[in-house]
Amino acid sequence: MGEKIYVVTKGCYSDYHIITATTDYELAKKVKEKFTDGERDWDEVRIEAFQNAEMVLKPCWRVNFSNNGDV
């Protein structure tokens, strides 16, 4: 499993947006502090943590045969 990614976000609904994403939690805390300005509950700056996962891409094929033999 990979390391964690910390995403600093602000706002909600149509105003929800990402400020930054980093693997450094201390940096995420500093960014959060910088963007925190006595905001309202719905405008809170948050740090959301996600586990970085390695993706394995494999080709995917689907073959359909009809009753008359068409492929």
N, C-alpha and C positions, 0 to 999 in steps of 0.2 A: 504494500500500500504506500502511496506517496505521502508527502507532507501536507500540512493543512494550509489552506488559502484563507486569508482574512479579508473580507470585503466590507468596506466602510460605506454605509448607505445612509440616506436621509430622505425624509418625506414619506408620504403614503399616497395610495391610489395614483392619480395621474401625475402627482408631483414626486413619486418615489424615483430615486435615481442613485446610481453608484458614484461615489466620490473617487474611490481608488480600490485596488485589489493588490495584496502583497502577501508574501509568505513570512514576513517579519511582524510578529504581534506587537512588539514595542513601537514600531513605526505606525501601525494601525491605531494604537492608543494615542499617539501624538497627533495624528491627522484628525481623529475624533475630537480631541480637545480643541484643536484649531477651528473646527467647524461648528462647535457647540457654542451657542450664543443665547442662552436663556430661552431656548425654543419652547414652543407649545408641545403638548404630549404627542400630537400627530406629526410634528416636525422633528422628532427626536433623531439624533445621530446614533447609529448602531454599528456594532461590529458583528458581522455574521461569519461564522466559521464553517468551512466546507472541507471535506477530505478530498485531496487531489487524487484522482484515480487514473491509472494508466488505461488508455483505451486500446483495445486490440481490434483493428479493422480487418474483417474477413469478407471476401466476396460473397454475395448472396445471389443465388440463382433460383428462379422459379420457372418450371416448365409445365405447361398445361396441355393435356391431350383431350381432344374432343372424341365423341363416339365414332366419328367417321375417320379418325386417324390424323386429323389436322393437328399440328403442333403449334 
